[in-house]
């Protein structure tokens, strides 16, 4: 029985900073109408300037799914100093199984520079303009 389905499963994307361990859970649903044993592989990460010697991990890398069953796969990436902040990296996760053509999930990782981190203003917590600041030095400055 042949099922018409797109080779392209879609895309998942994530922002990260150097030093992070990125964990991206994705759910795969068997809609082929029969039990399937899936094998997953990932290509090395690439940027516009070429490939890195880093391949995302896949856990698990094989997945047995009954008819209409879903399974969770976690894509993992250690964002080391080999990554250049301000750069987008891509990879293709290939999902294959016996008697079915391979399908691909596109992965995009945007490595953000530290100066793009969220910024939060801080002040003297608990101080009230009309009262002395917590250190007892007179009215708090704003």
C-alpha positions in Angstrom: 0.0 0.0 0.0 1.5 3.3 -1.1 1.0 6.5 0.9 1.6 9.9 -0.7 3.4 12.1 1.6 5.9 14.9 1.3 9.6 14.1 1.6 10.0 17.4 3.5 8.7 17.0 7.1 9.2 20.6 7.9 11.7 22.7 9.9 12.6 23.3 13.5 14.7 26.2 14.6 16.3 27.3 17.8 18.4 30.3 19.1 21.4 29.5 21.3 24.5 31.1 22.8 28.0 29.7 22.8 28.4 27.5 25.9 24.8 26.2 25.9 23.7 22.6 25.5 20.7 22.7 23.2 18.0 20.1 23.5 15.2 20.1 20.9 12.5 17.5 21.4 10.4 16.6 18.3 7.5 14.2 17.9 7.2 11.9 15.0 3.8 10.4 14.2 3.4 7.2 12.2 0.7 7.8 9.6 1.7 5.1 7.2 -1.0 2.6 8.3 1.5 0.0 9.5 4.1 -0.6 12.1 7.4 1.1 11.2 11.0 0.9 12.5 12.5 4.3 11.9 16.2 5.0 11.6 17.3 8.6 12.1 20.6 10.2 10.9 21.8 13.8 11.1 24.1 15.6 8.7 26.9 17.8 10.1 26.0 21.4 10.8 26.7 23.8 8.0 26.9 27.6 7.8 27.2 29.8 4.7 31.0 29.4 5.1 31.0 25.6 5.2 30.5 22.5 7.4 31.5 22.2 11.0 32.9 18.9 12.3 29.8 18.8 14.6 26.8 16.6 14.1 23.6 16.9 16.2 23.0 13.9 18.4 19.7 12.0 18.1 18.2 10.2 21.0 17.0 7.7 20.2 18.4 7.2 16.8 16.0 4.3 16.1 12.3 4.4 16.9 9.7 1.6 16.5 6.2 3.0 16.0 2.9 1.0 15.8 0.3 2.2 13.4 -0.8 5.8 14.4 1.6 5.9 17.3 3.9 8.9 18.0 7.4 8.9 19.4 9.7 11.5 20.8 13.2 12.2 19.5 15.5 14.7 21.1 18.0 16.5 19.0 21.1 17.6 21.0 23.8 20.1 20.2 26.7 21.3 22.3 27.3 24.9 21.2 31.1 25.1 21.7 33.6 27.7 20.7 33.7 26.2 17.2 30.5 28.1 16.6 30.6 31.7 15.4 28.2 34.1 17.2 25.9 35.8 14.8 25.8 32.8 12.4 23.0 30.5 11.3 23.8 26.8 11.1 21.6 24.1 9.4 21.4 20.4 9.3 19.1 17.8 7.8 17.7 15.0 9.9 16.8 12.0 7.7 14.1 9.6 8.8 14.1 6.3 6.9 12.5 2.9 7.2 12.1 -0.2 5.1 9.9 0.0 2.1 9.4 3.8 2.5 11.3 6.7 0.9 13.4 8.8 3.2 11.9 12.0 4.7 13.8 15.0 5.9 13.4 17.4 8.9 15.4 20.6 8.5 17.1 22.0 11.5 18.3 25.6 11.9 20.4 26.8 14.8 21.0 30.6 15.2 24.0 31.3 17.4 23.4 34.6 19.0 26.2 36.9 20.2 26.3 37.6 23.9 25.5 41.3 23.4 22.1 40.2 22.1 21.3 38.6 25.4 18.2 39.9 27.2 18.9 43.1 29.3 17.3 43.9 32.6 17.6 47.1 34.6 18.6 46.7 38.3 18.0 49.1 41.1 18.2 49.0 44.9 15.6 46.3 45.5 13.2 47.0 48.4 14.0 50.7 48.5 11.2 53.2 48.7 11.7 56.8 47.6 10.1 58.2 50.7 12.0 55.9 53.1 15.5 55.1 53.8 17.2 52.5 51.5 17.9 49.0 52.9 21.5 50.1 53.7 20.2 53.0 56.0 21.8 55.8 54.0 18.9 58.1 53.6 16.4 58.4 50.7 17.1 55.9 47.9 18.3 57.3 44.6 16.5 56.3 41.5 
